[in-house]
Every structure is written in C-alpha cells, then in structure tokens.
Amino acid sequence: MFYVAWPSHENHAKRCLQALGISDKLVAKRLTEEKNTYFPISEWQPDVSLGVYPLPKDWVDKITPKHQG
C-alpha cells in the first residue's frame, strides 16, 4: 500500500485512509477531524489531523508501518 498526498483538497486524507481500510481503526484510536478548516488555526481542535496538512507526527507514526530490520 502507499499513501498519495494531495493536501489541497480537505477530504483527500480521509478518503485515502478509507480506501486503505484503516480509517475506522484510526478513528477508534481517537483520530480527530477538523470540521471547518476555514476557522483560524487558533480555533482548531488541538490534536486535529484529518482535513489539515500535514498530519501531526504522532499520527504519522501511528499510520506508518513498523519495519523490522
């Protein structure tokens, strides 16, 4: 699997995670979504991930598979 980043569309990340079949798993881990990205950043949820770019590092770490070497 791979993730294609196209951050200019607010629903892209959500749709990609759904297509990869991991959206529900991440929501269960409390992945949040900013409902209105037109509000000032200071009014966004503190751990918001979907609908904004880039994803916070802690969410990137949860999504990225761990490779054993």
Secondary structure, DSSP 4 states (H G I P E B T S, - for coil): ------TTSTTHHHHHHHHTT-HHHHHHTT-EE-S-TTS-GGGS-TTEEETSSSPPHHHHHHHSPPPP-
